[in-house]
Amino acid sequence: MPTLTPGERHDSVLTFLERRKSVPLSLFRGPGPDAPTLRRLIGIAARVPDHGRLEPWRFIIYRPDDGARIGEALAELALERNPQMREDELDRERKRLSRAPVAVGVVSTAADHERIPVWEQFLSAGAAAMNLVTAATACGFAVNWVTGWYSDDAEARAILGLSPDERMAGVVHIGNHDAAVPDRPRPDVDALISDYAGPATP
Ligand SMILES: Cc1cc2nc3c(=O)[nH]c(=O)nc-3n(C[C@H](O)[C@H](O)[C@H](O)COP(=O)(O)O)c2cc1C
């Protein structure tokens, strides 16, 4: 596919980005993307700025059967961590990875490098996750990017297929929905913008 030509405009992309929003997982239903569509979306996810061309990310596809097995293991681990958990709470854990027809783990594989800070490698993984969110939404899917406690727990990360040095930038759930979703309050952007006023004072 040819890359962009100088000055090429895509106003519909701008309007789309001004309207994009996530869909609550409770509203998800099927179907999700078919295999070629999902492959295309992940290809777009990987088309992100990446200082040093380290490709410091990878993608794990979780389908509902995987999600059910992962959910059982997460519920067991959650119970180990907190033996007081109620059955409804455990049930929530069981469903964590099977609420959408497909979920994609965007995994940061950032590692120490002589020149490229790990922080920048994490940012590139975040950009990959956002590209996946944007592309899947542009395809008409319901999308939601979550991390959850399991991304912050080494044993839980192993259950999700991550090696000890990897981190979960986000699990991007992709499905469909038919209920209208109100927008959430958006930032007062003007309050976030300032002209440069010289060096910060300590
Ligand atoms: C890195 C990251 C992790 C997130 N993890 C969660 C989460 O674990 N649970 C949750 O309810 N929302 C989580 N969110 C927020 C959801 O993505 C939420 O749907 C989103 O902020 C809605 O904003 P949007 O409509 O602009 O997409 C996370 C967001 C980011 C960027």
The ligand as a Gaussian input file, in Angstrom:
#p B3LYP/6-31G(d) Opt

LIG

0 1
 C       -3.658000       2.099000      30.169000
 C       -5.142000       2.091000      30.439000
 C       -5.669000       1.134000      31.261000
 C       -7.029000       1.111000      31.549000
 N       -7.507000       0.144000      32.389000
 C       -8.815000       0.132000      32.712000
 C       -9.316000      -0.848000      33.598000
 O       -8.589000      -1.714000      34.070000
 N      -10.626000      -0.794000      33.910000
 C      -11.454000       0.170000      33.389000
 O      -12.638000       0.177000      33.718000
 N      -11.011000       1.099000      32.541000
 C       -9.708000       1.109000      32.188000
 N       -9.228000       2.062000      31.327000
 C      -10.143000       3.116000      30.823000
 C      -11.002000       2.606000      29.688000
 O      -10.208000       2.410000      28.527000
 C      -12.112000       3.600000      29.405000
 O      -13.061000       2.915000      28.693000
 C      -11.660000       4.812000      28.603000
 O      -10.876000       5.673000      29.396000
 C      -12.845000       5.580000      28.059000
 O      -12.379000       6.692000      27.317000
 P      -12.655000       6.849000      25.758000
 O      -14.139000       6.834000      25.564000
 O      -11.989000       8.121000      25.370000
 O      -11.999000       5.673000      25.044000
 C       -7.888000       2.087000      30.988000
 C       -7.337000       3.052000      30.128000
 C       -5.992000       3.061000      29.848000
 C       -5.433000       4.109000      28.918000

